[in-house]
Amino acid sequence: MNGRMPARERFASTPIRTVAILPGMLGIKMTASIPKGALVSSPEAVAEDICRTLNSGRDGRYTSLLWLSIMMIINLLPWPILKRLNLYS
């Protein structure tokens, strides 16, 4: 996971458990105009991953191994390269 999880930091000293679920793109009405491909997960598959994550006691999960791979690469890129890729506009 990445370090941008304020809820985890806020509740760290309490009995409240926080879990980060990073599903990537879901195949729902809002994304109906986007072509379906390997990057789109079904809501049912994501729901199963969420249940598995909650039952396993893990702190978080990317529900797609492809999204995990993509985000690992993006997080490893130096900032000057990220700026040139224009991913954040």
Residue frames relative to the residue before (quaternion, step in Angstrom):
aa qw qx qy qz dx dy dz
M 1.0000 0.0000 0.0000 0.0000 0.00 0.00 0.00
N 0.4627 -0.6674 0.4918 0.3140 3.53 -1.21 0.19
G 0.6319 -0.5862 0.3735 0.3429 3.57 -1.26 0.19
R 0.5847 0.6073 -0.3656 0.3945 3.61 1.23 0.03
M 0.4202 0.6868 -0.4833 0.3437 3.57 0.57 1.17
P 0.1540 -0.8423 0.5099 0.0829 3.58 0.31 1.24
A 0.6076 0.5556 -0.3726 0.4281 3.64 1.02 -0.63
R 0.6302 0.5325 -0.3351 0.4550 3.58 0.99 -0.79
E 0.6725 0.4809 -0.2925 0.4805 3.58 0.94 -0.87
R 0.6594 0.5358 -0.3106 0.4262 3.58 0.93 -0.89
F 0.7904 0.3192 -0.1515 0.5004 3.58 0.93 -0.89
A 0.3326 0.7878 -0.4724 0.2134 3.61 1.25 0.15
S 0.7525 0.3797 -0.2170 0.4925 3.61 0.97 -0.76
T 0.6192 0.5095 -0.3451 0.4878 3.59 1.26 0.32
P 0.5906 -0.5758 0.4101 0.3892 3.61 -1.22 0.16
I 0.4804 0.6637 -0.4436 0.3634 3.60 1.27 0.02
R 0.2521 -0.7701 0.5728 0.1235 3.56 -0.85 1.03
T 0.1407 -0.7746 0.6108 0.0839 3.57 -0.91 0.90
V 0.0813 -0.7781 0.6226 0.0182 3.53 -1.08 0.82
A 0.2398 -0.7664 0.5818 0.1290 3.58 -0.81 1.00
I 0.0696 -0.7742 0.6290 0.0111 3.55 -0.72 1.12
L 0.0656 -0.8029 0.5922 -0.0170 3.56 -0.66 1.14
P 0.0996 -0.8741 0.4735 0.0417 3.58 0.20 1.26
G 0.4101 -0.6628 0.5233 0.3445 3.60 1.08 -0.45
M 0.7444 -0.3710 0.2845 0.4767 3.57 -1.08 -0.68
L 0.2280 -0.7854 0.5654 0.1070 3.57 -0.91 0.97
G 0.4217 -0.6800 0.5408 0.2594 3.54 -1.15 0.66
I 0.2779 0.7461 -0.5439 0.2652 3.57 0.19 1.34
K 0.7512 -0.3865 0.2633 0.4659 3.61 -1.26 0.06
M 0.6507 0.5450 -0.3230 0.4186 3.57 0.94 -0.89
T 0.7614 0.3310 -0.1873 0.5250 3.62 1.07 -0.63
A 0.2920 0.8021 -0.4830 0.1953 3.60 1.24 0.33
S 0.6796 0.4981 -0.2996 0.4475 3.61 1.05 -0.65
I 0.5992 0.5467 -0.3613 0.4600 3.60 1.25 -0.22
P 0.5018 -0.6623 0.4531 0.3229 3.61 -0.82 0.91
K 0.4313 -0.6920 0.5170 0.2606 3.55 -0.97 0.89
G 0.1447 0.7777 -0.5985 0.1267 3.54 -0.99 0.83
A 0.7930 -0.3166 0.2297 0.4671 3.52 -1.27 -0.36
L 0.6651 0.5233 -0.3100 0.4333 3.61 1.14 -0.50
V 0.6607 0.4988 -0.3027 0.4722 3.61 1.24 -0.26
S 0.1741 -0.7878 0.5868 0.0692 3.57 -0.80 1.08
S 0.4655 -0.6522 0.5109 0.3114 3.56 -1.15 0.54
P 0.5861 -0.5843 0.4193 0.3733 3.60 -1.07 0.63
E 0.6260 0.5504 -0.3393 0.4360 3.59 1.04 -0.72
A 0.6613 0.4975 -0.3059 0.4708 3.59 0.95 -0.87
V 0.6475 0.5070 -0.3166 0.4727 3.58 1.01 -0.81
A 0.6321 0.5315 -0.3344 0.4540 3.60 0.99 -0.80
E 0.6415 0.5111 -0.3219 0.4729 3.60 0.99 -0.80
D 0.6498 0.5112 -0.3136 0.4670 3.59 0.98 -0.84
I 0.6269 0.5305 -0.3361 0.4611 3.58 1.02 -0.78
C 0.6595 0.5024 -0.3105 0.4651 3.60 0.90 -0.90
R 0.6488 0.5101 -0.3175 0.4670 3.60 0.95 -0.87
T 0.6576 0.5119 -0.3110 0.4569 3.58 0.96 -0.86
L 0.6627 0.5019 -0.3080 0.4627 3.58 0.91 -0.89
N 0.6945 0.4736 -0.2741 0.4671 3.59 0.98 -0.81
S 0.6693 0.5171 -0.3028 0.4394 3.59 1.14 -0.55
G 0.4493 -0.7011 0.4484 0.3248 3.58 1.18 -0.41
R 0.4201 0.7093 -0.4691 0.3168 3.60 1.25 0.16
D 0.5331 -0.6479 0.4552 0.2981 3.56 -1.25 0.50
G 0.8118 -0.0965 0.0857 0.5695 3.57 1.13 -0.43
R 0.0790 -0.8006 0.5935 0.0218 3.50 -1.29 0.25
Y 0.2960 -0.6383 0.6734 0.2267 3.49 -1.25 0.69
T 0.3467 -0.7704 0.4891 0.2168 3.60 -0.68 0.97
S 0.7291 0.3114 -0.2185 0.5689 3.58 1.26 -0.11
L 0.4356 -0.6986 0.5002 0.2684 3.58 -0.79 0.98
L 0.6006 0.5546 -0.3611 0.4487 3.57 1.12 -0.59
W 0.6587 0.4855 -0.3068 0.4860 3.61 0.96 -0.87
L 0.6059 0.5481 -0.3544 0.4548 3.59 1.01 -0.74
S 0.6667 0.5019 -0.2981 0.4634 3.58 0.90 -0.94
I 0.6569 0.5103 -0.3084 0.4615 3.58 0.91 -0.92
M 0.7076 0.4620 -0.2742 0.4589 3.59 0.82 -0.96
M 0.5944 0.5446 -0.3744 0.4581 3.61 1.08 -0.56
I 0.6557 0.5005 -0.3081 0.4740 3.58 0.96 -0.86
I 0.6597 0.5058 -0.3123 0.4598 3.60 0.89 -0.92
N 0.6825 0.4916 -0.2934 0.4545 3.60 0.91 -0.87
L 0.6698 0.4921 -0.3041 0.4656 3.60 1.16 -0.44
L 0.5601 0.6215 -0.3908 0.3839 3.59 1.22 -0.35
P 0.4865 -0.6453 0.4948 0.3195 3.59 -1.03 0.70
W 0.6602 -0.5534 0.3488 0.3690 3.57 -1.14 0.70
P 0.6509 0.5145 -0.3591 0.4273 3.70 0.80 -0.77
I 0.6512 0.4899 -0.3204 0.4830 3.60 1.04 -0.68
L 0.6279 0.5337 -0.3368 0.4555 3.60 0.97 -0.79
K 0.6358 0.5278 -0.3336 0.4537 3.59 0.96 -0.82
R 0.6762 0.4917 -0.2979 0.4607 3.59 0.96 -0.82
L 0.6289 0.5399 -0.3381 0.4457 3.60 1.11 -0.60
N 0.2549 -0.8151 0.4859 0.1857 3.58 1.27 -0.41
L 0.2387 0.8036 -0.5059 0.2034 3.60 0.97 0.88
Y 0.7356 0.4591 -0.2180 0.4480 3.56 1.13 -0.60
S 0.5916 0.5809 -0.3922 0.3985 3.62 1.07 0.37
